[in-house]
């Protein structure tokens, strides 16, 4: 998480601020075998990724307090 926070610190050059990093990394960081087994697709899959990205963005914006 600290590495991703460092990456977000370069967002003025890369446009990879906390929200974009969360969107990209959330499905890997918060992977759920139950969700994959259920075979989510379409809207359900999108909503799951949305929730995951919100959680990862929260963690990234509060790294110092959490870790």
CHARMM internal coordinates of N, CA and C (Angstrom, degrees):
IC EDIT
DIST 1 N 1 CA 1.4412
DIST 1 CA 1 C 1.5208
ANGL 1 N 1 CA 1 C 111.22
DIST 1 C 2 N 1.3201
ANGL 1 CA 1 C 2 N 116.22
DIHE 1 N 1 CA 1 C 2 N -38.37
DIST 2 N 2 CA 1.4665
ANGL 1 C 2 N 2 CA 118.22
DIHE 1 CA 1 C 2 N 2 CA 178.61
DIST 2 CA 2 C 1.5394
ANGL 2 N 2 CA 2 C 110.82
DIHE 1 C 2 N 2 CA 2 C -64.12
DIST 2 C 3 N 1.3175
ANGL 2 CA 2 C 3 N 116.48
DIHE 2 N 2 CA 2 C 3 N -35.52
DIST 3 N 3 CA 1.4645
ANGL 2 C 3 N 3 CA 119.43
DIHE 2 CA 2 C 3 N 3 CA 177.35
DIST 3 CA 3 C 1.5319
ANGL 3 N 3 CA 3 C 110.10
DIHE 2 C 3 N 3 CA 3 C -63.96
DIST 3 C 4 N 1.3194
ANGL 3 CA 3 C 4 N 117.25
DIHE 3 N 3 CA 3 C 4 N -44.99
DIST 4 N 4 CA 1.4588
ANGL 3 C 4 N 4 CA 119.89
DIHE 3 CA 3 C 4 N 4 CA 177.99
DIST 4 CA 4 C 1.5217
ANGL 4 N 4 CA 4 C 111.07
DIHE 3 C 4 N 4 CA 4 C -63.14
DIST 4 C 5 N 1.3181
ANGL 4 CA 4 C 5 N 116.64
DIHE 4 N 4 CA 4 C 5 N -35.59
DIST 5 N 5 CA 1.4669
ANGL 4 C 5 N 5 CA 120.04
DIHE 4 CA 4 C 5 N 5 CA 176.40
DIST 5 CA 5 C 1.5280
ANGL 5 N 5 CA 5 C 110.45
DIHE 4 C 5 N 5 CA 5 C -63.85
DIST 5 C 6 N 1.3341
ANGL 5 CA 5 C 6 N 116.82
DIHE 5 N 5 CA 5 C 6 N -40.56
DIST 6 N 6 CA 1.4757
ANGL 5 C 6 N 6 CA 119.99
DIHE 5 CA 5 C 6 N 6 CA 175.91
DIST 6 CA 6 C 1.5225
ANGL 6 N 6 CA 6 C 110.15
DIHE 5 C 6 N 6 CA 6 C -61.82
DIST 6 C 7 N 1.3256
ANGL 6 CA 6 C 7 N 116.38
DIHE 6 N 6 CA 6 C 7 N -41.11
DIST 7 N 7 CA 1.4709
ANGL 6 C 7 N 7 CA 120.30
DIHE 6 CA 6 C 7 N 7 CA 178.14
DIST 7 CA 7 C 1.5281
ANGL 7 N 7 CA 7 C 110.22
DIHE 6 C 7 N 7 CA 7 C -61.44
DIST 7 C 8 N 1.3193
ANGL 7 CA 7 C 8 N 116.95
DIHE 7 N 7 CA 7 C 8 N -42.13
DIST 8 N 8 CA 1.4694
ANGL 7 C 8 N 8 CA 121.04
DIHE 7 CA 7 C 8 N 8 CA 179.13
DIST 8 CA 8 C 1.5222
ANGL 8 N 8 CA 8 C 110.71
DIHE 7 C 8 N 8 CA 8 C -62.98
DIST 8 C 9 N 1.3180
ANGL 8 CA 8 C 9 N 117.23
DIHE 8 N 8 CA 8 C 9 N -28.22
DIST 9 N 9 CA 1.4541
ANGL 8 C 9 N 9 CA 121.44
DIHE 8 CA 8 C 9 N 9 CA 178.16
DIST 9 CA 9 C 1.5212
ANGL 9 N 9 CA 9 C 113.19
DIHE 8 C 9 N 9 CA 9 C -64.89
DIST 9 C 10 N 1.3184
ANGL 9 CA 9 C 10 N 117.16
DIHE 9 N 9 CA 9 C 10 N -17.07
DIST 10 N 10 CA 1.4676
ANGL 9 C 10 N 10 CA 122.38
DIHE 9 CA 9 C 10 N 10 CA 178.22
DIST 10 CA 10 C 1.5283
ANGL 10 N 10 CA 10 C 111.56
DIHE 9 C 10 N 10 CA 10 C -102.34
DIST 10 C 11 N 1.3260
ANGL 10 CA 10 C 11 N 116.56
DIHE 10 N 10 CA 10 C 11 N 18.78
DIST 11 N 11 CA 1.4699
ANGL 10 C 11 N 11 CA 120.54
DIHE 10 CA 10 C 11 N 11 CA -173.97
DIST 11 CA 11 C 1.5230
ANGL 11 N 11 CA 11 C 113.64
DIHE 10 C 11 N 11 CA 11 C -62.26
DIST 11 C 12 N 1.3164
ANGL 11 CA 11 C 12 N 117.54
DIHE 11 N 11 CA 11 C 12 N -25.34
DIST 12 N 12 CA 1.4621
ANGL 11 C 12 N 12 CA 118.53
DIHE 11 CA 11 C 12 N 12 CA 179.03
DIST 12 CA 12 C 1.5295
ANGL 12 N 12 CA 12 C 111.40
DIHE 11 C 12 N 12 CA 12 C -63.93
DIST 12 C 13 N 1.3194
ANGL 12 CA 12 C 13 N 116.58
DIHE 12 N 12 CA 12 C 13 N -27.67
DIST 13 N 13 CA 1.4705
ANGL 12 C 13 N 13 CA 120.77
DIHE 12 CA 12 C 13 N 13 CA 178.53
DIST 13 CA 13 C 1.5177
ANGL 13 N 13 CA 13 C 112.31
DIHE 12 C 13 N 13 CA 13 C -97.11
DIST 13 C 14 N 1.3296
ANGL 13 CA 13 C 14 N 117.40
DIHE 13 N 13 CA 13 C 14 N -32.92
DIST 14 N 14 CA 1.4630
ANGL 13 C 14 N 14 CA 120.61
DIHE 13 CA 13 C 14 N 14 CA -172.42
DIST 14 CA 14 C 1.5257
ANGL 14 N 14 CA 14 C 114.35
DIHE 13 C 14 N 14 CA 14 C -104.53
DIST 14 C 15 N 1.3207
ANGL 14 CA 14 C 15 N 117.21
DIHE 14 N 14 CA 14 C 15 N -14.92
DIST 15 N 15 CA 1.4715
ANGL 14 C 15 N 15 CA 123.71
DIHE 14 CA 14 C 15 N 15 CA -174.36
DIST 15 CA 15 C 1.5337
ANGL 15 N 15 CA 15 C 111.66
DIHE 14 C 15 N 15 CA 15 C 61.15
DIST 15 C 16 N 1.3146
ANGL 15 CA 15 C 16 N 116.87
DIHE 15 N 15 CA 15 C 16 N 21.64
DIST 16 N 16 CA 1.4605
ANGL 15 C 16 N 16 CA 121.43
DIHE 15 CA 15 C 16 N 16 CA 177.54
DIST 16 CA 16 C 1.5224
ANGL 16 N 16 CA 16 C 108.56
DIHE 15 C 16 N 16 CA 16 C -105.31
DIST 16 C 17 N 1.3236
ANGL 16 CA 16 C 17 N 115.12
DIHE 16 N 16 CA 16 C 17 N 72.40
DIST 17 N 17 CA 1.4549
ANGL 16 C 17 N 17 CA 119.98
DIHE 16 CA 16 C 17 N 17 CA 177.30
DIST 17 CA 17 C 1.5339
ANGL 17 N 17 CA 17 C 108.46
DIHE 16 C 17 N 17 CA 17 C -80.26
DIST 17 C 18 N 1.3118
ANGL 17 CA 17 C 18 N 117.27
DIHE 17 N 17 CA 17 C 18 N -179.39
DIST 18 N 18 CA 1.4690
ANGL 17 C 18 N 18 CA 121.61
DIHE 17 CA 17 C 18 N 18 CA -173.53
DIST 18 CA 18 C 1.5254
ANGL 18 N 18 CA 18 C 112.15
DIHE 17 C 18 N 18 CA 18 C -54.22
DIST 18 C 19 N 1.3162
ANGL 18 CA 18 C 19 N 117.63
DIHE 18 N 18 CA 18 C 19 N -41.59
DIST 19 N 19 CA 1.4732
ANGL 18 C 19 N 19 CA 120.05
DIHE 18 CA 18 C 19 N 19 CA -178.46
DIST 19 CA 19 C 1.5254
ANGL 19 N 19 CA 19 C 111.42
DIHE 18 C 19 N 19 CA 19 C -64.16
DIST 19 C 20 N 1.3249
ANGL 19 CA 19 C 20 N 117.69
DIHE 19 N 19 CA 19 C 20 N -46.21
DIST 20 N 20 CA 1.4701
ANGL 19 C 20 N 20 CA 119.99
DIHE 19 CA 19 C 20 N 20 CA 179.76
DIST 20 CA 20 C 1.5227
ANGL 20 N 20 CA 20 C 111.32
DIHE 19 C 20 N 20 CA 20 C -65.89
DIST 20 C 21 N 1.3234
ANGL 20 CA 20 C 21 N 116.81
DIHE 20 N 20 CA 20 C 21 N -41.10
DIST 21 N 21 CA 1.4699
ANGL 20 C 21 N 21 CA 119.44
DIHE 20 CA 20 C 21 N 21 CA 177.24
DIST 21 CA 21 C 1.5256
ANGL 21 N 21 CA 21 C 110.58
DIHE 20 C 21 N 21 CA 21 C -62.36
DIST 21 C 22 N 1.3193
ANGL 21 CA 21 C 22 N 116.49
DIHE 21 N 21 CA 21 C 22 N -39.41
DIST 22 N 22 CA 1.4648
ANGL 21 C 22 N 22 CA 120.33
DIHE 21 CA 21 C 22 N 22 CA 179.45
DIST 22 CA 22 C 1.5238
ANGL 22 N 22 CA 22 C 110.97
DIHE 21 C 22 N 22 CA 22 C -63.87
DIST 22 C 23 N 1.3149
ANGL 22 CA 22 C 23 N 117.06
DIHE 22 N 22 CA 22 C 23 N -42.03
DIST 23 N 23 CA 1.4652
ANGL 22 C 23 N 23 CA 120.58
DIHE 22 CA 22 C 23 N 23 CA 179.52
DIST 23 CA 23 C 1.5259
ANGL 23 N 23 CA 23 C 110.82
DIHE 22 C 23 N 23 CA 23 C -61.27
DIST 23 C 24 N 1.3257
ANGL 23 CA 23 C 24 N 116.27
DIHE 23 N 23 CA 23 C 24 N -41.21
DIST 24 N 24 CA 1.4580
ANGL 23 C 24 N 24 CA 120.96
DIHE 23 CA 23 C 24 N 24 CA -177.53
DIST 24 CA 24 C 1.5357
ANGL 24 N 24 CA 24 C 111.64
DIHE 23 C 24 N 24 CA 24 C -73.86
DIST 24 C 25 N 1.3239
ANGL 24 CA 24 C 25 N 117.06
DIHE 24 N 24 CA 24 C 25 N -43.38
DIST 25 N 25 CA 1.4636
ANGL 24 C 25 N 25 CA 121.16
DIHE 24 CA 24 C 25 N 25 CA -172.06
DIST 25 CA 25 C 1.5243
ANGL 25 N 25 CA 25 C 115.35
DIHE 24 C 25 N 25 CA 25 C -90.97
DIST 25 C 26 N 1.3124
ANGL 25 CA 25 C 26 N 118.59
DIHE 25 N 25 CA 25 C 26 N -22.37
DIST 26 N 26 CA 1.4688
ANGL 25 C 26 N 26 CA 121.43
DIHE 25 CA 25 C 26 N 26 CA -174.56
DIST 26 CA 26 C 1.5310
ANGL 26 N 26 CA 26 C 114.23
DIHE 25 C 26 N 26 CA 26 C -55.03
DIST 26 C 27 N 1.3214
ANGL 26 CA 26 C 27 N 119.34
DIHE 26 N 26 CA 26 C 27 N -46.04
DIST 27 N 27 CA 1.4685
ANGL 26 C 27 N 27 CA 117.63
DIHE 26 CA 26 C 27 N 27 CA -178.29
DIST 27 CA 27 C 1.5324
ANGL 27 N 27 CA 27 C 113.60
DIHE 26 C 27 N 27 CA 27 C -61.89
DIST 27 C 28 N 1.3156
ANGL 27 CA 27 C 28 N 116.92
DIHE 27 N 27 CA 27 C 28 N -26.56
DIST 28 N 28 CA 1.4670
ANGL 27 C 28 N 28 CA 119.82
DIHE 27 CA 27 C 28 N 28 CA 177.93
DIST 28 CA 28 C 1.5198
ANGL 28 N 28 CA 28 C 112.05
DIHE 27 C 28 N 28 CA 28 C -86.12
DIST 28 C 29 N 1.3086
ANGL 28 CA 28 C 29 N 117.06
DIHE 28 N 28 CA 28 C 29 N -38.25
DIST 29 N 29 CA 1.4632
ANGL 28 C 29 N 29 CA 120.50
DIHE 28 CA 28 C 29 N 29 CA -177.76
DIST 29 CA 29 C 1.5206
ANGL 29 N 29 CA 29 C 112.57
DIHE 28 C 29 N 29 CA 29 C -74.38
DIST 29 C 30 N 1.3193
ANGL 29 CA 29 C 30 N 117.22
DIHE 29 N 29 CA 29 C 30 N -31.93
DIST 30 N 30 CA 1.4649
ANGL 29 C 30 N 30 CA 121.67
DIHE 29 CA 29 C 30 N 30 CA -176.83
DIST 30 CA 30 C 1.5250
ANGL 30 N 30 CA 30 C 111.49
DIHE 29 C 30 N 30 CA 30 C -117.84
DIST 30 C 31 N 1.2899
ANGL 30 CA 30 C 31 N 116.22
DIHE 30 N 30 CA 30 C 31 N 38.23
DIST 31 N 31 CA 1.4606
ANGL 30 C 31 N 31 CA 121.30
DIHE 30 CA 30 C 31 N 31 CA -178.62
DIST 31 CA 31 C 1.5292
ANGL 31 N 31 CA 31 C 110.89
DIHE 30 C 31 N 31 CA 31 C -62.52
DIST 31 C 32 N 1.3061
ANGL 31 CA 31 C 32 N 116.14
DIHE 31 N 31 CA 31 C 32 N 137.68
DIST 32 N 32 CA 1.4579
ANGL 31 C 32 N 32 CA 121.77
DIHE 31 CA 31 C 32 N 32 CA 179.97
DIST 32 CA 32 C 1.5231
ANGL 32 N 32 CA 32 C 110.13
DIHE 31 C 32 N 32 CA 32 C -124.31
DIST 32 C 33 N 1.3030
ANGL 32 CA 32 C 33 N 116.60
DIHE 32 N 32 CA 32 C 33 N 119.28
DIST 33 N 33 CA 1.4742
ANGL 32 C 33 N 33 CA 119.94
DIHE 32 CA 32 C 33 N 33 CA 178.76
DIST 33 CA 33 C 1.5212
ANGL 33 N 33 CA 33 C 110.80
DIHE 32 C 33 N 33 CA 33 C -67.14
DIST 33 C 34 N 1.3395
ANGL 33 CA 33 C 34 N 117.30
DIHE 33 N 33 CA 33 C 34 N -33.15
DIST 34 N 34 CA 1.4646
ANGL 33 C 34 N 34 CA 120.26
DIHE 33 CA 33 C 34 N 34 CA 178.74
DIST 34 CA 34 C 1.5206
ANGL 34 N 34 CA 34 C 111.14
DIHE 33 C 34 N 34 CA 34 C -62.60
DIST 34 C 35 N 1.3238
ANGL 34 CA 34 C 35 N 115.54
DIHE 34 N 34 CA 34 C 35 N -41.52
DIST 35 N 35 CA 1.4650
ANGL 34 C 35 N 35 CA 119.97
DIHE 34 CA 34 C 35 N 35 CA -179.97
DIST 35 CA 35 C 1.5211
ANGL 35 N 35 CA 35 C 110.19
DIHE 34 C 35 N 35 CA 35 C -68.21
DIST 35 C 36 N 1.3169
ANGL 35 CA 35 C 36 N 116.68
DIHE 35 N 35 CA 35 C 36 N -40.90
DIST 36 N 36 CA 1.4581
ANGL 35 C 36 N 36 CA 119.72
DIHE 35 CA 35 C 36 N 36 CA 178.47
DIST 36 CA 36 C 1.5237
ANGL 36 N 36 CA 36 C 110.68
DIHE 35 C 36 N 36 CA 36 C -65.08
DIST 36 C 37 N 1.3363
ANGL 36 CA 36 C 37 N 117.21
DIHE 36 N 36 CA 36 C 37 N -39.59
DIST 37 N 37 CA 1.4599
ANGL 36 C 37 N 37 CA 121.55
DIHE 36 CA 36 C 37 N 37 CA 179.97
DIST 37 CA 37 C 1.5289
ANGL 37 N 37 CA 37 C 111.19
DIHE 36 C 37 N 37 CA 37 C -65.89
DIST 37 C 38 N 1.3264
ANGL 37 CA 37 C 38 N 116.40
DIHE 37 N 37 CA 37 C 38 N -32.74
DIST 38 N 38 CA 1.4636
ANGL 37 C 38 N 38 CA 120.24
DIHE 37 CA 37 C 38 N 38 CA 179.84
DIST 38 CA 38 C 1.5221
ANGL 38 N 38 CA 38 C 111.43
DIHE 37 C 38 N 38 CA 38 C -71.23
DIST 38 C 39 N 1.3207
ANGL 38 CA 38 C 39 N 117.05
DIHE 38 N 38 CA 38 C 39 N -16.19
DIST 39 N 39 CA 1.4593
ANGL 38 C 39 N 39 CA 121.41
DIHE 38 CA 38 C 39 N 39 CA 177.78
DIST 39 CA 39 C 1.5133
ANGL 39 N 39 CA 39 C 113.94
DIHE 38 C 39 N 39 CA 39 C 70.13
DIST 39 C 40 N 1.3357
ANGL 39 CA 39 C 40 N 116.57
DIHE 39 N 39 CA 39 C 40 N 39.99
DIST 40 N 40 CA 1.4640
ANGL 39 C 40 N 40 CA 120.03
DIHE 39 CA 39 C 40 N 40 CA 177.56
DIST 40 CA 40 C 1.5156
ANGL 40 N 40 CA 40 C 109.54
DIHE 39 C 40 N 40 CA 40 C -54.16
DIST 40 C 41 N 1.3128
ANGL 40 CA 40 C 41 N 115.66
DIHE 40 N 40 CA 40 C 41 N 139.42
DIST 41 N 41 CA 1.4618
ANGL 40 C 41 N 41 CA 120.30
DIHE 40 CA 40 C 41 N 41 CA 173.40
DIST 41 CA 41 C 1.5168
ANGL 41 N 41 CA 41 C 108.62
DIHE 40 C 41 N 41 CA 41 C -148.66
DIST 41 C 42 N 1.2824
ANGL 41 CA 41 C 42 N 116.38
DIHE 41 N 41 CA 41 C 42 N 167.33
DIST 42 N 42 CA 1.4528
ANGL 41 C 42 N 42 CA 121.06
DIHE 41 CA 41 C 42 N 42 CA 177.75
DIST 42 CA 42 C 1.5167
ANGL 42 N 42 CA 42 C 113.43
DIHE 41 C 42 N 42 CA 42 C 61.04
DIST 42 C 43 N 1.3195
ANGL 42 CA 42 C 43 N 116.01
DIHE 42 N 42 CA 42 C 43 N -129.84
DIST 43 N 43 CA 1.4606
ANGL 42 C 43 N 43 CA 122.38
DIHE 42 CA 42 C 43 N 43 CA -175.41
DIST 43 CA 43 C 1.5149
ANGL 43 N 43 CA 43 C 112.21
DIHE 42 C 43 N 43 CA 43 C -63.10
DIST 43 C 44 N 1.3172
ANGL 43 CA 43 C 44 N 117.95
DIHE 43 N 43 CA 43 C 44 N -40.86
DIST 44 N 44 CA 1.4665
ANGL 43 C 44 N 44 CA 121.13
DIHE 43 CA 43 C 44 N 44 CA -179.06
DIST 44 CA 44 C 1.5210
ANGL 44 N 44 CA 44 C 110.84
DIHE 43 C 44 N 44 CA 44 C -61.87
DIST 44 C 45 N 1.3141
ANGL 44 CA 44 C 45 N 117.48
DIHE 44 N 44 CA 44 C 45 N -42.64
DIST 45 N 45 CA 1.4674
ANGL 44 C 45 N 45 CA 121.24
DIHE 44 CA 44 C 45 N 45 CA 178.88
DIST 45 CA 45 C 1.5228
ANGL 45 N 45 CA 45 C 110.32
DIHE 44 C 45 N 45 CA 45 C -65.02
DIST 45 C 46 N 1.3300
ANGL 45 CA 45 C 46 N 116.60
DIHE 45 N 45 CA 45 C 46 N -42.24
DIST 46 N 46 CA 1.4583
ANGL 45 C 46 N 46 CA 120.17
DIHE 45 CA 45 C 46 N 46 CA 179.35
DIST 46 CA 46 C 1.5265
ANGL 46 N 46 CA 46 C 110.73
DIHE 45 C 46 N 46 CA 46 C -61.73
DIST 46 C 47 N 1.3157
ANGL 46 CA 46 C 47 N 117.67
DIHE 46 N 46 CA 46 C 47 N -43.81
DIST 47 N 47 CA 1.4635
ANGL 46 C 47 N 47 CA 121.41
DIHE 46 CA 46 C 47 N 47 CA -179.75
DIST 47 CA 47 C 1.5214
ANGL 47 N 47 CA 47 C 111.09
DIHE 46 C 47 N 47 CA 47 C -64.24
DIST 47 C 48 N 1.3158
ANGL 47 CA 47 C 48 N 117.29
DIHE 47 N 47 CA 47 C 48 N -38.31
DIST 48 N 48 CA 1.4603
ANGL 47 C 48 N 48 CA 120.25
DIHE 47 CA 47 C 48 N 48 CA 178.98
DIST 48 CA 48 C 1.5246
ANGL 48 N 48 CA 48 C 110.47
DIHE 47 C 48 N 48 CA 48 C -64.75
DIST 48 C 49 N 1.3164
ANGL 48 CA 48 C 49 N 118.10
DIHE 48 N 48 CA 48 C 49 N -45.46
DIST 49 N 49 CA 1.4614
ANGL 48 C 49 N 49 CA 121.84
DIHE 48 CA 48 C 49 N 49 CA 178.09
DIST 49 CA 49 C 1.5242
ANGL 49 N 49 CA 49 C 109.77
DIHE 48 C 49 N 49 CA 49 C -62.71
DIST 49 C 50 N 1.3038
ANGL 49 CA 49 C 50 N 117.52
DIHE 49 N 49 CA 49 C 50 N -36.81
DIST 50 N 50 CA 1.4691
ANGL 49 C 50 N 50 CA 121.42
DIHE 49 CA 49 C 50 N 50 CA 178.83
DIST 50 CA 50 C 1.5299
ANGL 50 N 50 CA 50 C 110.68
DIHE 49 C 50 N 50 CA 50 C -61.86
DIST 50 C 51 N 1.3169
ANGL 50 CA 50 C 51 N 116.66
DIHE 50 N 50 CA 50 C 51 N -46.47
DIST 51 N 51 CA 1.4673
ANGL 50 C 51 N 51 CA 120.78
DIHE 50 CA 50 C 51 N 51 CA 178.58
DIST 51 CA 51 C 1.5257
ANGL 51 N 51 CA 51 C 110.04
DIHE 50 C 51 N 51 CA 51 C -63.08
DIST 51 C 52 N 1.3186
ANGL 51 CA 51 C 52 N 116.86
DIHE 51 N 51 CA 51 C 52 N -44.88
DIST 52 N 52 CA 1.4638
ANGL 51 C 52 N 52 CA 120.67
DIHE 51 CA 51 C 52 N 52 CA 179.08
DIST 52 CA 52 C 1.5249
ANGL 52 N 52 CA 52 C 110.73
DIHE 51 C 52 N 52 CA 52 C -59.47
DIST 52 C 53 N 1.3201
ANGL 52 CA 52 C 53 N 117.62
DIHE 52 N 52 CA 52 C 53 N -43.08
DIST 53 N 53 CA 1.4654
ANGL 52 C 53 N 53 CA 119.85
DIHE 52 CA 52 C 53 N 53 CA -177.75
DIST 53 CA 53 C 1.5240
ANGL 53 N 53 CA 53 C 111.31
DIHE 52 C 53 N 53 CA 53 C -68.21
DIST 53 C 54 N 1.3152
ANGL 53 CA 53 C 54 N 118.04
DIHE 53 N 53 CA 53 C 54 N -34.72
DIST 54 N 54 CA 1.4685
ANGL 53 C 54 N 54 CA 120.60
DIHE 53 CA 53 C 54 N 54 CA 176.89
DIST 54 CA 54 C 1.5253
ANGL 54 N 54 CA 54 C 110.01
DIHE 53 C 54 N 54 CA 54 C -63.79
DIST 54 C 55 N 1.3134
ANGL 54 CA 54 C 55 N 116.99
DIHE 54 N 54 CA 54 C 55 N -42.13
DIST 55 N 55 CA 1.4703
ANGL 54 C 55 N 55 CA 120.95
DIHE 54 CA 54 C 55 N 55 CA 179.44
DIST 55 CA 55 C 1.5244
ANGL 55 N 55 CA 55 C 110.44
DIHE 54 C 55 N 55 CA 55 C -64.49
DIST 55 C 56 N 1.3220
ANGL 55 CA 55 C 56 N 117.50
DIHE 55 N 55 CA 55 C 56 N -46.45
DIST 56 N 56 CA 1.4635
ANGL 55 C 56 N 56 CA 120.43
DIHE 55 CA 55 C 56 N 56 CA -179.74
DIST 56 CA 56 C 1.5222
ANGL 56 N 56 CA 56 C 110.92
DIHE 55 C 56 N 56 CA 56 C -65.61
DIST 56 C 57 N 1.3102
ANGL 56 CA 56 C 57 N 118.14
DIHE 56 N 56 CA 56 C 57 N -38.75
DIST 57 N 57 CA 1.4730
ANGL 56 C 57 N 57 CA 120.05
DIHE 56 CA 56 C 57 N 57 CA 177.25
DIST 57 CA 57 C 1.5304
ANGL 57 N 57 CA 57 C 110.25
DIHE 56 C 57 N 57 CA 57 C -62.45
DIST 57 C 58 N 1.3189
ANGL 57 CA 57 C 58 N 117.07
DIHE 57 N 57 CA 57 C 58 N -42.27
DIST 58 N 58 CA 1.4635
ANGL 57 C 58 N 58 CA 120.52
DIHE 57 CA 57 C 58 N 58 CA 177.43
DIST 58 CA 58 C 1.5234
ANGL 58 N 58 CA 58 C 110.41
DIHE 57 C 58 N 58 CA 58 C -59.86
DIST 58 C 59 N 1.3178
ANGL 58 CA 58 C 59 N 116.75
DIHE 58 N 58 CA 58 C 59 N -45.78
DIST 59 N 59 CA 1.4658
ANGL 58 C 59 N 59 CA 120.28
DIHE 58 CA 58 C 59 N 59 CA 179.39
DIST 59 CA 59 C 1.5238
ANGL 59 N 59 CA 59 C 110.37
DIHE 58 C 59 N 59 CA 59 C -60.63
DIST 59 C 60 N 1.3360
ANGL 59 CA 59 C 60 N 116.53
DIHE 59 N 59 CA 59 C 60 N -44.98
DIST 60 N 60 CA 1.4673
ANGL 59 C 60 N 60 CA 120.00
DIHE 59 CA 59 C 60 N 60 CA -179.26
DIST 60 CA 60 C 1.5214
ANGL 60 N 60 CA 60 C 112.45
DIHE 59 C 60 N 60 CA 60 C -62.84
DIST 60 C 61 N 1.3102
ANGL 60 CA 60 C 61 N 117.18
DIHE 60 N 60 CA 60 C 61 N -36.77
DIST 61 N 61 CA 1.4610
ANGL 60 C 61 N 61 CA 119.24
DIHE 60 CA 60 C 61 N 61 CA -178.86
DIST 61 CA 61 C 1.5265
ANGL 61 N 61 CA 61 C 112.68
DIHE 60 C 61 N 61 CA 61 C -80.04
DIST 61 C 62 N 1.3345
ANGL 61 CA 61 C 62 N 116.96
DIHE 61 N 61 CA 61 C 62 N -7.95
DIST 62 N 62 CA 1.4646
ANGL 61 C 62 N 62 CA 121.18
DIHE 61 CA 61 C 62 N 62 CA 179.48
DIST 62 CA 62 C 1.5330
ANGL 62 N 62 CA 62 C 112.77
DIHE 61 C 62 N 62 CA 62 C -128.01
DIST 62 C 63 N 1.3143
ANGL 62 CA 62 C 63 N 116.38
DIHE 62 N 62 CA 62 C 63 N 28.09
DIST 63 N 63 CA 1.4778
ANGL 62 C 63 N 63 CA 120.54
DIHE 62 CA 62 C 63 N 63 CA -177.64
DIST 63 CA 63 C 1.5158
ANGL 63 N 63 CA 63 C 111.86
DIHE 62 C 63 N 63 CA 63 C -54.14
DIST 63 C 64 N 1.3097
ANGL 63 CA 63 C 64 N 116.89
DIHE 63 N 63 CA 63 C 64 N -46.96
DIST 64 N 64 CA 1.4697
ANGL 63 C 64 N 64 CA 119.99
DIHE 63 CA 63 C 64 N 64 CA -175.60
DIST 64 CA 64 C 1.5259
ANGL 64 N 64 CA 64 C 111.79
DIHE 63 C 64 N 64 CA 64 C -62.34
DIST 64 C 65 N 1.3128
ANGL 64 CA 64 C 65 N 117.55
DIHE 64 N 64 CA 64 C 65 N -37.47
DIST 65 N 65 CA 1.4633
ANGL 64 C 65 N 65 CA 120.72
DIHE 64 CA 64 C 65 N 65 CA -179.97
DIST 65 CA 65 C 1.5316
ANGL 65 N 65 CA 65 C 111.74
DIHE 64 C 65 N 65 CA 65 C -75.83
DIST 65 C 66 N 1.3240
ANGL 65 CA 65 C 66 N 116.83
DIHE 65 N 65 CA 65 C 66 N -34.76
DIST 66 N 66 CA 1.4701
ANGL 65 C 66 N 66 CA 121.02
DIHE 65 CA 65 C 66 N 66 CA -175.97
DIST 66 CA 66 C 1.5192
ANGL 66 N 66 CA 66 C 113.89
DIHE 65 C 66 N 66 CA 66 C -82.48
DIST 66 C 67 N 1.3496
ANGL 66 CA 66 C 67 N 116.60
DIHE 66 N 66 CA 66 C 67 N -34.54
DIST 67 N 67 CA 1.4572
ANGL 66 C 67 N 67 CA 119.36
DIHE 66 CA 66 C 67 N 67 CA -175.72
DIST 67 CA 67 C 1.5022
ANGL 67 N 67 CA 67 C 109.32
DIHE 66 C 67 N 67 CA 67 C -118.09
END
COOR INIT
IC SEED 1 N 1 CA 1 C
IC BUILD
